[in-house]
């Protein structure tokens, strides 16, 4: 049986399909607020629970000169403004154990990046905050192994856990095995599907590529497979995005995609 996880008033594991969405990285206060307002207007019109996502630091960029974000102090101020102005939950990544406590004072969900899903000290520090912890499955990890990542958080007395599927390494690219969704659900925790990172094409270039056109296909398949929520990076001008430009979903195309996903979700539930 899947545990129900509560993020403010948003429930995971109760048959709904919440959306975690927003720009990959915080580019500016104005841009983040504008994106949060725009996405919220769409999700409210469709009855979809919404958590705003954006990173204050992209510590795992391909090249050392890539834009990383405004750093922790300014980033948390912006996320706090979004949370108070719009009244919605917010999520951001943590990369180091000593970030967790200060980040937890602002955000509702601490996200463990895929590359760091086996970092014991980070998982323990995130768990000790008592906040919901979203652990992204490493591209290198079998889905059943995510039980061990979750168990590290549980050792702190915190079982408010989400697991996120985001594709698996195959050669120098990624593939998405939709059976990983029910396999990870066997841990007892809700499973979110990351439709945008799953469309990435890692390679030898300084900037990670991707196949944006595959995002709807992956998202529809994941909803059909029974995921408990969706994660999408969304931008109003993806070609000019300062991070993950190849795989952020265009804001102008968000509503029609969500409308299709709702229909699939309703069919699966019935």
BALOMI-220808 format. One line per field, with one value per residue: residue in three letters; x, y, z of N, C-alpha, C in turn; residue number from 1. Coordinates in nm, 3 decimals. Atoms other than C-alpha are relative to their C-alpha. Layout:
! BALOMI-220808
type = [Ala_...]
n_east = [X_...]
n_north = [Y_...]
n_up = [Z_...]
ca_east = [X_...]
ca_north = [Y_...]
ca_up = [Z_...]
c_east = [X_...]
c_north = [Y_...]
c_up = [Z_...]
seq = [NUM_...]
! end
This chain:
! BALOMI-220808
type = [Unk_Unk_Unk_Unk_Unk_Unk_Unk_Unk_Unk_Unk_Unk_Unk_Unk_Unk_Unk_Unk_Unk_Unk_Unk_Unk_Unk_Unk_Unk_Unk_Unk_Unk_Unk_Unk_Unk_Unk_Unk_Unk_Unk_Unk_Unk_Unk_Unk_Unk_Unk_Unk_Unk_Unk_Unk_Unk_Unk_Unk_Unk_Unk_Unk_Unk_Unk_Unk_Unk_Unk_Unk_Unk_Unk_Unk_Unk_Unk_Unk_Unk_Unk_Unk_Unk_Unk_Unk_Unk_Unk_Unk_Unk_Unk_Unk_Unk_Unk_Unk_Unk_Unk_Unk_Unk_Unk_Unk_Unk_Unk_Unk_Unk_Unk_Unk_Unk_Unk_Unk_Unk_Unk_Unk_Unk_Unk_Unk_Unk_Unk_Unk_Unk_Unk_Unk_Unk_Unk_Unk_Unk_Unk_Unk_Unk_Unk_Unk_Unk_Unk_Unk_Unk_Unk_Unk_Unk_Unk_Unk_Unk_Unk_Unk_Unk_Unk_Unk_Unk_Unk_Unk_Unk_Unk_Unk_Unk_Unk_Unk_Unk_Unk_Unk_Unk_Unk_Unk_Unk_Unk_Unk_Unk_Unk_Unk_Unk_Unk_Unk_Unk_Unk_Unk_Unk_Unk_Unk_Unk_Unk_Unk_Unk_Unk_Unk_Unk_Unk_Unk_Unk_Unk_Unk_Unk_Unk_Unk_Unk_Unk_Unk_Unk_Unk_Unk_Unk_Unk_Unk_Unk_Unk_Unk_Unk_Unk_Unk_Unk_Unk_Unk_Unk_Unk_Unk_Unk_Unk_Unk_Unk_Unk_Unk_Unk_Unk_Unk_Unk_Unk_Unk_Unk_Unk_Unk_Unk_Unk_Unk_Unk_Unk_Unk_Unk_Unk_Unk_Unk_Unk_Unk_Unk_Unk_Unk_Unk_Unk_Unk_Unk_Unk_Unk_Unk_Unk_Unk_Unk_Unk_Unk_Unk_Unk_Unk_Unk_Unk_Unk_Unk_Unk_Unk_Unk_Unk_Unk_Unk_Unk_Unk_Unk_Unk_Unk_Unk_Unk_Unk_Unk_Unk_Unk_Unk_Unk_Unk_Unk_Unk_Unk_Unk_Unk_Unk_Unk_Unk]
n_east = [0.085_-0.079_0.017_0.039_-0.096_0.067_-0.080_0.108_0.129_-0.009_-0.023_-0.056_0.035_0.144_0.064_-0.006_-0.113_-0.059_-0.109_-0.115_-0.041_-0.061_-0.126_-0.108_-0.079_0.049_-0.072_0.018_0.121_0.114_0.032_0.055_0.136_0.084_0.024_0.085_0.136_0.054_0.026_0.110_0.126_0.034_0.035_0.126_0.110_0.017_0.018_-0.119_-0.082_-0.125_-0.115_-0.098_-0.136_-0.112_-0.122_-0.084_-0.136_-0.015_-0.138_-0.047_-0.004_-0.100_-0.121_-0.022_0.044_0.146_0.077_0.040_0.111_-0.032_-0.055_0.100_0.068_0.092_0.097_0.101_0.086_0.094_0.095_0.086_0.094_0.098_0.084_0.089_0.085_0.095_0.059_-0.021_-0.124_-0.116_-0.098_-0.130_-0.104_-0.111_-0.116_-0.091_0.074_0.017_0.102_0.135_0.073_0.037_0.095_0.128_0.071_0.079_0.068_0.087_-0.056_-0.142_-0.022_-0.134_-0.028_-0.021_-0.139_-0.034_0.101_-0.061_-0.084_0.062_0.005_0.098_0.133_0.026_0.021_0.131_0.101_0.006_0.078_0.142_0.073_0.011_-0.124_0.019_-0.126_0.001_-0.075_-0.120_0.001_-0.086_0.054_0.121_0.110_0.020_-0.102_0.042_0.045_-0.109_-0.009_0.111_-0.026_-0.091_0.083_0.087_-0.080_0.006_0.135_0.079_0.040_0.066_-0.094_0.041_-0.105_0.021_-0.063_-0.045_-0.075_-0.116_-0.110_-0.013_-0.110_-0.021_0.130_0.097_0.125_0.095_0.071_0.119_0.022_-0.063_0.101_0.058_-0.105_-0.030_0.119_-0.002_-0.064_0.105_0.000_0.048_-0.103_0.018_-0.076_-0.065_0.015_-0.092_-0.136_0.000_-0.019_-0.135_-0.098_-0.134_-0.102_-0.133_-0.002_0.001_0.140_0.080_0.106_0.125_0.104_0.119_0.120_0.032_0.055_0.140_0.009_-0.045_0.096_0.122_-0.030_-0.015_0.133_0.064_-0.064_0.050_-0.080_0.077_-0.018_-0.089_-0.102_-0.035_-0.061_0.085_-0.062_0.077_-0.083_-0.099_-0.125_-0.084_-0.015_-0.140_-0.035_0.087_0.082_0.050_0.107_0.106_0.124_0.047_0.117_0.117_0.052_0.025_0.140_0.049_-0.062_0.063_0.137_-0.012_-0.043_0.116_0.087_-0.063_0.008_0.138_0.024_-0.072_0.070_0.131]
n_north = [-0.120_-0.122_-0.099_-0.133_-0.102_-0.130_-0.121_-0.094_0.068_0.087_0.140_0.097_0.137_0.014_0.014_-0.125_-0.017_-0.133_-0.042_-0.077_-0.064_-0.132_-0.008_0.082_-0.079_-0.136_-0.093_-0.131_-0.004_-0.032_0.114_0.108_-0.036_0.003_0.140_0.061_-0.050_0.054_0.144_0.014_-0.033_0.116_0.117_-0.027_0.013_0.143_0.073_0.078_-0.055_-0.050_-0.036_-0.070_0.051_-0.063_0.025_-0.117_0.031_0.121_0.037_0.111_-0.042_0.070_-0.081_-0.086_-0.136_-0.007_-0.073_0.089_-0.053_-0.115_0.053_0.039_-0.108_-0.069_0.099_0.027_-0.119_0.004_0.109_-0.044_-0.096_0.075_0.075_-0.090_-0.078_0.085_0.097_0.136_0.063_-0.013_0.109_-0.030_0.100_-0.017_0.075_0.021_0.019_-0.121_-0.086_0.050_-0.066_-0.137_0.010_0.049_-0.110_-0.067_0.085_0.108_0.127_0.003_0.097_0.058_0.021_0.140_0.040_0.003_0.080_0.097_-0.072_0.027_-0.118_-0.093_0.056_-0.010_-0.141_-0.038_0.066_-0.059_-0.125_0.032_-0.040_0.101_0.017_0.062_0.060_0.035_0.123_-0.016_0.061_0.118_0.083_0.080_-0.059_0.067_-0.047_-0.126_0.031_-0.026_-0.145_-0.040_0.050_-0.091_-0.110_0.056_0.017_-0.126_-0.013_-0.073_0.085_-0.085_0.023_0.021_0.051_-0.052_0.066_-0.099_0.064_0.080_-0.006_0.108_-0.054_-0.140_-0.066_0.041_0.066_0.001_0.126_-0.034_0.096_-0.049_-0.069_0.093_0.061_-0.092_-0.010_0.111_-0.047_-0.057_-0.147_-0.050_-0.013_-0.111_0.018_-0.120_0.013_-0.085_0.054_0.129_-0.025_-0.050_0.079_-0.036_0.031_-0.055_-0.146_-0.075_-0.021_0.121_-0.012_0.068_0.014_-0.058_0.054_0.129_-0.021_0.043_0.146_0.056_-0.035_0.079_0.139_0.008_-0.010_0.129_0.100_-0.016_-0.086_-0.074_-0.143_-0.037_-0.102_-0.057_-0.131_-0.079_-0.131_-0.078_-0.014_0.106_-0.013_-0.097_0.042_0.002_0.138_0.102_-0.064_0.098_0.087_-0.066_0.000_-0.138_-0.040_-0.015_0.133_0.075_0.035_0.112_0.126_0.043_0.045_0.138_0.086_0.017_0.100_0.131_0.030_0.037_0.133_0.098_0.015_0.064]
n_up = [0.000_0.010_-0.106_0.043_-0.042_0.005_0.020_-0.034_0.017_0.118_-0.037_0.093_-0.034_-0.019_0.130_0.074_0.091_-0.020_0.087_-0.045_0.124_-0.003_0.073_-0.053_-0.094_-0.025_0.087_-0.064_-0.081_0.085_0.085_-0.081_-0.040_0.119_0.036_-0.102_0.022_0.126_-0.015_-0.095_0.068_0.084_-0.083_-0.070_0.095_0.029_-0.125_-0.028_-0.108_0.058_-0.083_0.082_-0.008_0.068_-0.075_-0.029_0.043_0.081_-0.032_0.085_0.139_0.081_0.015_-0.116_0.026_0.018_-0.101_-0.109_-0.077_-0.086_-0.125_-0.098_-0.072_0.089_0.050_-0.101_-0.009_0.114_-0.024_-0.109_0.057_0.079_-0.093_-0.074_0.090_0.071_-0.092_0.051_-0.048_0.086_-0.005_0.059_-0.021_-0.094_0.046_-0.111_-0.126_-0.080_0.060_-0.021_-0.107_0.039_0.111_-0.053_-0.064_0.105_0.096_-0.048_0.045_0.032_0.107_0.012_0.143_0.038_-0.018_-0.142_-0.070_-0.091_-0.095_-0.130_-0.087_0.055_-0.026_-0.143_-0.033_0.053_-0.081_-0.134_0.002_-0.014_0.120_0.105_0.075_0.131_0.042_0.142_0.025_0.082_0.133_-0.011_-0.107_0.025_-0.079_-0.129_-0.093_-0.062_-0.137_-0.094_-0.015_-0.086_-0.136_-0.069_-0.051_-0.105_-0.122_-0.076_-0.052_0.100_0.113_0.101_0.109_0.138_0.088_0.135_0.114_0.098_0.107_-0.036_0.096_0.099_0.078_-0.035_0.000_-0.101_0.037_-0.111_-0.018_-0.078_-0.108_-0.122_-0.082_-0.098_-0.083_-0.110_-0.085_-0.094_-0.124_-0.084_0.012_0.129_0.103_0.094_0.124_0.052_0.145_0.075_-0.007_0.068_0.143_0.023_0.076_-0.046_0.100_-0.021_0.014_-0.126_-0.037_0.017_0.099_-0.033_0.102_-0.061_0.063_-0.062_-0.135_-0.011_0.011_-0.127_-0.105_0.019_-0.037_-0.145_-0.060_0.028_-0.085_-0.136_-0.088_-0.101_0.021_0.111_-0.017_0.130_0.004_0.089_0.024_0.097_0.120_-0.025_0.075_-0.070_-0.140_-0.043_-0.035_0.061_0.103_0.098_-0.051_-0.075_0.078_0.019_-0.079_0.087_0.035_-0.122_-0.023_0.083_-0.041_-0.125_0.030_0.049_-0.110_-0.088_0.060_-0.019_-0.143_-0.031_0.058_-0.082_-0.128_0.019]
ca_east = [0.000_0.135_0.192_0.018_0.263_0.136_0.297_0.093_-0.255_-0.130_-0.153_0.065_-0.044_-0.418_-0.485_-0.421_-0.168_0.011_0.261_0.607_0.710_0.914_1.235_1.541_1.735_1.638_1.732_1.597_1.331_1.103_1.130_1.065_0.759_0.624_0.666_0.509_0.205_0.165_0.193_-0.039_-0.305_-0.293_-0.296_-0.576_-0.790_-0.738_-0.770_-0.412_-0.224_0.099_0.438_0.682_1.032_1.353_1.715_1.926_2.242_2.301_2.610_2.628_2.665_2.861_3.107_3.264_3.160_2.789_2.534_2.466_2.208_2.193_2.334_2.163_2.090_1.935_1.771_1.594_1.469_1.311_1.155_1.022_0.863_0.694_0.565_0.421_0.286_0.116_0.046_0.191_0.453_0.806_1.078_1.450_1.764_2.017_2.368_2.546_2.441_2.498_2.250_1.956_1.863_1.872_1.689_1.420_1.336_1.190_1.099_0.839_1.026_1.401_1.508_1.806_1.958_1.988_2.367_2.357_2.089_2.337_2.507_2.429_2.519_2.304_2.004_2.036_2.064_1.759_1.561_1.645_1.471_1.136_1.040_0.926_1.231_1.209_1.483_1.553_1.666_2.022_2.064_2.301_2.066_1.816_1.470_1.448_1.765_1.581_1.446_1.789_1.799_1.456_1.562_1.842_1.586_1.357_1.642_1.601_1.237_1.110_0.907_0.773_0.940_0.880_1.080_1.132_1.209_1.418_1.560_1.851_2.192_2.222_2.557_2.606_2.233_1.919_1.630_1.314_1.180_0.822_0.826_1.048_0.738_0.553_0.883_0.963_0.603_0.664_0.880_0.554_0.630_0.465_0.657_0.687_0.790_1.036_0.930_1.187_1.516_1.415_1.436_1.796_2.074_2.397_2.709_3.055_2.951_2.973_2.592_2.359_2.128_1.783_1.477_1.203_0.957_0.971_0.852_0.477_0.531_0.724_0.475_0.176_0.343_0.428_0.073_-0.055_0.193_0.037_0.281_0.168_0.273_0.466_0.782_0.845_1.088_0.898_1.019_0.854_1.146_1.330_1.584_1.711_1.700_2.021_2.012_1.870_1.750_1.701_1.452_1.248_0.884_0.744_0.498_0.268_0.231_0.179_-0.200_-0.275_-0.025_-0.174_-0.524_-0.415_-0.246_-0.559_-0.762_-0.513_-0.507_-0.886_-0.890_-0.631_-0.824_-1.150]
ca_north = [0.000_0.343_0.585_0.918_1.207_1.556_1.875_2.153_2.054_1.853_1.476_1.224_0.862_0.927_0.878_1.238_1.375_1.679_1.875_1.984_2.246_2.555_2.677_2.457_2.731_3.060_3.315_3.624_3.716_3.868_3.567_3.319_3.507_3.546_3.175_3.075_3.298_3.166_2.798_2.839_3.000_2.699_2.433_2.604_2.615_2.238_2.144_2.017_2.062_2.255_2.278_2.536_2.410_2.596_2.556_2.820_2.638_2.393_2.231_1.951_2.156_1.997_2.287_2.501_2.825_2.740_2.951_2.801_3.034_3.310_3.091_2.996_3.327_3.511_3.194_3.125_3.485_3.443_3.108_3.258_3.544_3.299_3.091_3.388_3.579_3.284_3.061_2.752_2.497_2.525_2.268_2.306_2.092_2.045_1.929_1.940_1.819_2.160_2.319_2.113_2.287_2.642_2.539_2.361_2.691_2.810_2.520_2.246_1.975_1.909_1.740_1.506_1.524_1.196_1.192_1.223_0.967_0.738_1.009_0.890_1.211_1.419_1.187_1.182_1.561_1.605_1.353_1.521_1.841_1.660_1.805_1.597_1.458_1.390_1.147_1.133_0.791_0.791_0.716_0.441_0.273_-0.011_0.101_-0.161_-0.015_0.307_0.130_0.167_0.542_0.580_0.368_0.615_0.896_0.672_0.613_0.979_0.917_1.086_0.878_1.171_1.054_1.086_0.892_1.024_0.834_1.028_0.775_0.532_0.540_0.335_0.381_0.757_0.832_0.770_0.529_0.522_0.191_0.252_-0.067_0.123_0.315_0.014_-0.134_0.180_0.197_-0.141_0.050_0.197_0.556_0.766_0.779_1.095_1.091_1.352_1.398_1.660_1.521_1.184_1.344_1.457_1.338_1.357_1.363_1.500_1.862_2.134_2.162_1.866_1.812_1.665_1.569_1.805_1.651_1.325_1.483_1.438_1.074_0.998_1.183_1.005_0.667_0.741_0.847_0.531_0.332_0.476_0.741_0.939_1.278_1.463_1.672_1.910_2.191_2.472_2.794_3.078_3.091_2.756_2.841_3.125_2.929_2.945_2.573_2.264_2.470_2.159_1.991_2.260_2.245_2.565_2.746_2.814_2.438_2.340_2.355_2.136_1.876_1.869_1.836_1.520_1.381_1.439_1.231_0.945_0.966_0.951_0.651_0.469_0.537_0.414]
ca_up = [0.000_-0.095_0.191_0.157_0.174_0.251_0.116_0.275_0.152_-0.146_-0.109_-0.286_-0.300_-0.290_-0.660_-0.765_-1.012_-0.862_-1.068_-0.954_-1.207_-1.278_-1.441_-1.399_-1.223_-1.061_-1.327_-1.149_-0.895_-1.160_-1.390_-1.111_-0.986_-1.337_-1.408_-1.077_-1.140_-1.497_-1.408_-1.109_-1.328_-1.562_-1.290_-1.098_-1.412_-1.453_-1.087_-1.064_-0.734_-0.796_-0.626_-0.763_-0.837_-0.912_-0.806_-0.630_-0.737_-1.022_-0.877_-1.136_-1.454_-1.741_-1.774_-1.502_-1.674_-1.695_-1.509_-1.166_-1.015_-0.752_-0.468_-0.147_0.028_-0.265_-0.397_-0.070_-0.052_-0.396_-0.308_0.015_-0.181_-0.417_-0.129_0.060_-0.241_-0.412_-0.111_-0.278_-0.168_-0.306_-0.378_-0.437_-0.458_-0.181_-0.259_0.077_0.424_0.581_0.337_0.455_0.779_0.641_0.322_0.526_0.697_0.363_0.137_0.174_-0.015_-0.016_-0.338_-0.359_-0.709_-0.898_-0.891_-0.511_-0.425_-0.250_-0.043_0.309_0.495_0.261_0.296_0.674_0.695_0.472_0.674_1.005_0.893_0.907_0.569_0.271_0.088_-0.285_-0.386_-0.758_-0.879_-1.008_-1.377_-1.266_-1.017_-1.051_-0.932_-0.656_-0.501_-0.420_-0.111_0.046_-0.024_0.136_0.436_0.513_0.546_0.753_1.001_1.104_1.198_0.882_0.636_0.434_0.116_-0.257_-0.517_-0.868_-1.187_-1.441_-1.686_-1.681_-1.846_-2.163_-2.326_-2.339_-2.344_-2.138_-2.168_-1.958_-1.836_-1.723_-1.516_-1.275_-1.160_-1.013_-0.893_-0.691_-0.570_-0.405_-0.153_-0.024_-0.126_-0.398_-0.726_-0.935_-1.300_-1.425_-1.787_-1.879_-1.747_-1.891_-2.235_-2.190_-2.420_-2.222_-2.434_-2.482_-2.537_-2.273_-2.271_-2.216_-2.512_-2.529_-2.730_-2.618_-2.862_-2.663_-2.337_-2.409_-2.509_-2.192_-1.972_-2.124_-2.082_-1.719_-1.635_-1.804_-1.593_-1.277_-1.150_-0.846_-0.978_-1.246_-1.246_-1.535_-1.587_-1.760_-1.919_-2.111_-2.357_-2.344_-2.613_-2.391_-2.064_-1.862_-1.780_-1.953_-2.248_-2.463_-2.230_-2.058_-2.167_-2.321_-2.097_-2.394_-2.451_-2.089_-2.070_-2.376_-2.255_-1.906_-2.051_-2.236_-1.927_-1.719_-1.964_-1.948_-1.570_-1.550_-1.782_-1.570_-1.249_-1.398]
c_east = [0.088_-0.031_-0.046_0.095_-0.064_0.101_-0.097_-0.133_0.001_0.036_0.060_-0.040_-0.147_-0.076_-0.001_0.123_0.057_0.114_0.106_0.057_0.060_0.130_0.108_0.076_-0.065_0.085_-0.005_-0.128_-0.122_-0.040_-0.063_-0.143_-0.095_-0.034_-0.093_-0.146_-0.063_-0.035_-0.117_-0.134_-0.047_-0.045_-0.130_-0.118_-0.031_-0.021_0.118_0.078_0.141_0.102_0.102_0.139_0.097_0.121_0.078_0.144_-0.003_0.145_0.056_0.000_0.114_0.131_0.012_-0.050_-0.149_-0.066_-0.051_-0.119_0.047_0.066_-0.106_-0.074_-0.103_-0.107_-0.110_-0.092_-0.106_-0.104_-0.097_-0.105_-0.110_-0.098_-0.101_-0.096_-0.108_-0.067_0.014_0.128_0.112_0.099_0.131_0.099_0.090_0.113_0.095_-0.079_-0.024_-0.096_-0.140_-0.079_-0.044_-0.101_-0.138_-0.079_-0.090_-0.084_-0.084_0.053_0.148_0.022_0.147_0.026_0.037_0.142_0.038_-0.090_0.057_0.087_-0.064_-0.012_-0.103_-0.142_-0.036_-0.029_-0.136_-0.112_-0.019_-0.078_-0.148_-0.084_-0.013_0.132_-0.033_0.135_-0.010_0.089_0.121_-0.013_0.071_-0.060_-0.123_-0.112_-0.020_0.099_-0.039_-0.056_0.109_0.020_-0.111_0.024_0.094_-0.075_-0.086_0.075_0.000_-0.136_-0.094_-0.034_-0.083_0.089_-0.073_0.120_-0.030_0.081_0.039_0.089_0.123_0.106_-0.001_0.106_0.026_-0.131_-0.087_-0.113_-0.091_-0.078_-0.119_-0.032_0.067_-0.101_-0.066_0.105_0.034_-0.121_-0.008_0.074_-0.103_-0.010_-0.054_0.117_-0.040_0.079_0.051_0.003_0.103_0.144_0.009_0.022_0.138_0.082_0.138_0.103_0.130_0.007_-0.003_-0.141_-0.077_-0.112_-0.127_-0.096_-0.132_-0.128_-0.044_-0.066_-0.147_-0.016_0.038_-0.101_-0.128_0.022_0.009_-0.134_-0.076_0.056_-0.036_0.085_-0.091_0.012_0.097_0.097_0.036_0.071_-0.064_0.061_-0.081_0.079_0.115_0.133_0.097_0.022_0.148_0.047_-0.102_-0.093_-0.064_-0.120_-0.097_-0.124_-0.051_-0.128_-0.126_-0.062_-0.037_-0.145_-0.049_0.062_-0.066_-0.142_0.001_0.036_-0.113_-0.093_0.056_-0.011_-0.139_-0.032_0.066_-0.075_-0.132_0.014]
c_north = [0.124_0.096_0.131_0.102_0.137_0.113_0.117_-0.075_-0.098_-0.142_-0.078_-0.139_-0.021_-0.010_0.127_0.005_0.142_0.026_0.076_0.065_0.138_0.000_-0.085_0.072_0.136_0.096_0.143_-0.007_0.023_-0.119_-0.113_0.028_-0.006_-0.144_-0.067_0.044_-0.067_-0.148_-0.022_0.028_-0.119_-0.117_0.022_-0.018_-0.147_-0.084_-0.089_0.064_0.031_0.036_0.067_-0.052_0.092_-0.012_0.129_-0.023_-0.130_-0.044_-0.109_0.037_-0.071_0.076_0.098_0.142_0.015_0.074_-0.095_0.051_0.108_-0.038_-0.001_0.117_0.071_-0.095_-0.028_0.120_-0.001_-0.109_0.037_0.100_-0.070_-0.071_0.091_0.073_-0.086_-0.102_-0.143_-0.058_0.021_-0.114_0.050_-0.110_0.037_-0.090_-0.039_-0.016_0.128_0.101_-0.033_0.078_0.140_0.000_-0.040_0.110_0.074_-0.098_-0.108_-0.137_0.020_-0.108_-0.044_-0.027_-0.146_-0.047_-0.019_-0.093_-0.106_0.066_-0.004_0.125_0.102_-0.048_0.011_0.145_0.048_-0.060_0.065_0.130_-0.025_0.039_-0.119_-0.002_-0.072_-0.050_-0.040_-0.123_0.028_-0.073_-0.135_-0.107_-0.077_0.051_-0.065_0.049_0.130_-0.022_0.035_0.150_0.050_-0.043_0.092_0.120_-0.049_-0.016_0.126_0.018_0.071_-0.095_0.077_0.006_-0.013_-0.055_0.046_-0.077_0.105_-0.059_-0.073_0.008_-0.124_0.048_0.142_0.080_-0.049_-0.078_0.004_-0.129_0.027_-0.103_0.044_0.072_-0.097_-0.067_0.091_0.018_-0.114_0.035_0.055_0.150_0.042_0.022_0.109_-0.031_0.134_-0.010_0.078_-0.050_-0.136_0.014_0.055_-0.096_0.044_-0.038_0.068_0.150_0.067_0.024_-0.129_0.025_-0.070_-0.003_0.047_-0.062_-0.133_0.017_-0.041_-0.152_-0.066_0.028_-0.082_-0.145_-0.016_0.008_-0.131_-0.111_0.018_0.085_0.083_0.152_0.024_0.109_0.049_0.132_0.078_0.140_0.074_0.025_-0.101_0.019_0.098_-0.036_-0.013_-0.137_-0.093_0.059_-0.100_-0.078_0.070_0.009_0.143_0.030_0.004_-0.134_-0.083_-0.043_-0.112_-0.133_-0.052_-0.050_-0.144_-0.097_-0.025_-0.109_-0.140_-0.043_-0.045_-0.138_-0.110_-0.024_-0.076_-0.148]
c_up = [0.000_0.113_-0.059_0.060_-0.021_-0.014_0.011_-0.015_-0.117_0.043_-0.116_0.047_0.024_-0.131_-0.082_-0.090_0.016_-0.097_0.080_-0.125_0.021_-0.078_0.068_0.110_0.019_-0.082_0.053_0.082_-0.089_-0.086_0.080_0.042_-0.118_-0.040_0.101_-0.017_-0.123_0.014_0.096_-0.066_-0.084_0.086_0.077_-0.094_-0.030_0.125_0.037_0.115_-0.052_0.107_-0.092_0.026_-0.071_0.091_0.025_-0.043_-0.080_0.012_-0.090_-0.149_-0.075_-0.005_0.116_-0.020_-0.016_0.115_0.107_0.080_0.096_0.132_0.109_0.063_-0.086_-0.052_0.099_0.022_-0.110_0.020_0.113_-0.050_-0.079_0.092_0.070_-0.092_-0.065_0.091_-0.047_0.058_-0.101_0.027_-0.058_0.033_0.116_-0.046_0.112_0.130_0.077_-0.063_0.051_0.104_-0.041_-0.114_0.052_0.069_-0.099_-0.080_0.067_-0.036_-0.030_-0.104_-0.004_-0.147_-0.028_0.025_0.146_0.082_0.093_0.107_0.139_0.086_-0.048_0.028_0.148_0.040_-0.049_0.085_0.135_0.004_0.024_-0.121_-0.096_-0.079_-0.129_-0.050_-0.147_-0.021_-0.089_-0.132_0.000_0.090_-0.045_0.089_0.137_0.105_0.070_0.141_0.101_0.021_0.093_0.145_0.077_0.057_0.116_0.132_0.086_0.066_-0.095_-0.115_-0.102_-0.124_-0.133_-0.075_-0.142_-0.102_-0.104_-0.109_0.052_-0.109_-0.090_-0.099_0.047_0.000_0.114_-0.065_0.121_-0.001_0.091_0.108_0.128_0.090_0.097_0.089_0.119_0.091_0.100_0.129_0.098_-0.009_-0.137_-0.096_-0.099_-0.126_-0.049_-0.153_-0.078_0.007_-0.070_-0.151_-0.032_-0.086_0.045_-0.105_0.032_-0.011_0.137_0.052_-0.027_-0.100_0.043_-0.116_0.060_-0.055_0.062_0.138_0.010_-0.005_0.132_0.111_-0.012_0.040_0.151_0.072_-0.023_0.088_0.147_0.092_0.091_-0.013_-0.113_0.043_-0.140_0.019_-0.113_-0.013_-0.105_-0.129_0.009_-0.072_0.067_0.146_0.036_0.047_-0.063_-0.107_-0.095_0.049_0.094_-0.090_-0.013_0.078_-0.087_-0.039_0.123_0.014_-0.091_0.037_0.128_-0.024_-0.051_0.112_0.099_-0.055_0.016_0.146_0.040_-0.055_0.082_0.130_-0.014_-0.039]
seq = [1_2_3_4_5_6_7_8_9_10_11_12_13_14_15_16_17_18_19_20_21_22_23_24_25_26_27_28_29_30_31_32_33_34_35_36_37_38_39_40_41_42_43_44_45_46_47_48_49_50_51_52_53_54_55_56_57_58_59_60_61_62_63_64_65_66_67_68_69_70_71_72_73_74_75_76_77_78_79_80_81_82_83_84_85_86_87_88_89_90_91_92_93_94_95_96_97_98_99_100_101_102_103_104_105_106_107_108_109_110_111_112_113_114_115_116_117_118_119_120_121_122_123_124_125_126_127_128_129_130_131_132_133_134_135_136_137_138_139_140_141_142_143_144_145_146_147_148_149_150_151_152_153_154_155_156_157_158_159_160_161_162_163_164_165_166_167_168_169_170_171_172_173_174_175_176_177_178_179_180_181_182_183_184_185_186_187_188_189_190_191_192_193_194_195_196_197_198_199_200_201_202_203_204_205_206_207_208_209_210_211_212_213_214_215_216_217_218_219_220_221_222_223_224_225_226_227_228_229_230_231_232_233_234_235_236_237_238_239_240_241_242_243_244_245_246_247_248_249_250_251_252_253_254_255_256_257_258_259_260_261_262_263_264_265_266_267_268_269_270]
! end
